[in-house]
Amino acid sequence: MYVKVARPVVGIEEEEAVIQVLRSGWYTSGPSVKEFEQAYAEYIGTKHAAGVSSGTSAIYLTLQALGVGEGDEVIVPALTFFSTASAVLRVGATPIFADIDQDTYCIDYNSICEKMTDETKAVIPVHFYGGMCDMDRIMRLAKQESLLVVEDAAQAHGAEYRGKKAGSFGKAGTWSFFATKNMTTSEESGMVTSDNEDLINMVKVLRSHGMVDRNTHQYLGFNDRMGEISAAIGLVQLGKLDHLNSIRKQNSEYLRERLSDIPWLRIPPIGKHVKHVYFWCPVEVDEQKLGMNTLTLRKTLGESGVETRHRYVEPLYKQPILEQFKHLHDYSKDCLPVAERVAGKMLGLPNHPLLTQEKLDYIIETIKNITSKN
Ligand SMILES: *Cc1c(COP(=O)(O)O)cnc(C)c1O
């Protein structure tokens, strides 16, 4: 048996949608993109949305549209996908890393407060692994301090905090439809959601060469558009999202329950007031109790046919590229205790909607066998 950690769930409806676009002859941003933007905004509960070329471009276009740039500091979590930070660098601003919460692994509110300076312009809470950040406190702080909040919701399609969806709290929410996310457009693409029409219009100008009309390049923009095929697939996937999320939840809860008594596995609790959508089913390995490092464990599981994710293995401030930005901030001096503890010890278990009961039980059995050997 081999259990893959992630599989996109696409079927005949997506195939038909693609064929329709191919036959229509209209491939670049057109009617499907508009329709997907409207449907996505409606689903998230914002007034507007803009389809873009990736989750990464969604972040940097939003920052650029908000006027975040040189001299501004933007607080981001130390453990996330790197583009949360690289998007900040891309607009010329300085990413400042905050620690993560020791329970939920989302950005830690107290650490955000500690990292605030007069230069802090924005904060990017990342709704990690399908959970959500402490939005009550983050939004209150943002209001007090006039901070811009851009939610990186690339891992949280459909997640909720007190019944309100990820991507509808801040100035904007940014989304990725990369193949392994909770929903995909199969091709690379992303989205920006916001209640602010001016912001969304600016993102739409920036995504298309900074053009305000056919012949006038008013801003420095490049080509970050979403294509019609992406949008057509996205529309179908959006219709399936709640159902797919509910299976992810079932699968994840099944694994969490049955693995909860393993002494060397820490199963992170779900944050307060959060409806989790389990982009990952994360577990943290206590290497000392296990007597094995996470890498070896992952290899052993893989050899037994259980694929796992192993990310993010270092706090982001250790990425080599940041050496080139030491004139902005000396990242080599950063050291955040929870990020240091968790980095490299997180495994994501397979929890995608195509898992069978047999496979779920096989994952549990395989992990339990490891326990008994040590
Ligand atoms: C996937 C992801 C991104 C980047 O999205 P792409 O579409 O791959 O550019 C950004 N932030 C987080 C937290 C992600 O998980």
The ligand as an SDF file (V2000), in Angstrom:
LIG
                    3D

 15 15  0  0  0  0  0  0  0  0999 V2000
    0.9830   28.3090   -1.0860 C   0  0  0  0  0  0  0  0  0  0  0  0
    1.2580   29.4880   -0.2450 C   0  0  0  0  0  0  0  0  0  0  0  0
    1.6400   30.7220   -0.8060 C   0  0  0  0  0  0  0  0  0  0  0  0
    2.0180   30.8980   -2.2360 C   0  0  0  0  0  0  0  0  0  0  0  0
    1.0910   30.5730   -3.1820 O   0  0  0  0  0  0  0  0  0  0  0  0
    1.5600   30.2780   -4.6890 P   0  0  0  0  0  0  0  0  0  0  0  0
    0.2600   30.1960   -5.4110 O   0  0  0  0  0  0  0  0  0  0  0  0
    2.3090   28.9960   -4.6720 O   0  0  0  0  0  0  0  0  0  0  0  0
    2.3880   31.4290   -5.1210 O   0  0  0  0  0  0  0  0  0  0  0  0
    1.7600   31.8180    0.0390 C   0  0  0  0  0  0  0  0  0  0  0  0
    1.5690   31.7090    1.3550 N   0  0  0  0  0  0  0  0  0  0  0  0
    1.2410   30.5430    1.9310 C   0  0  0  0  0  0  0  0  0  0  0  0
    1.0230   30.4910    3.4050 C   0  0  0  0  0  0  0  0  0  0  0  0
    1.0950   29.3960    1.1510 C   0  0  0  0  0  0  0  0  0  0  0  0
    0.7960   28.2310    1.7380 O   0  0  0  0  0  0  0  0  0  0  0  0
  1  2  1  0
  2  3  1  0
  2 14  2  0
  3  4  1  0
  3 10  2  0
  4  5  1  0
  5  6  1  0
  6  7  2  0
  6  8  1  0
  6  9  1  0
 10 11  1  0
 11 12  2  0
 12 13  1  0
 12 14  1  0
 14 15  1  0
M  END
$$$$
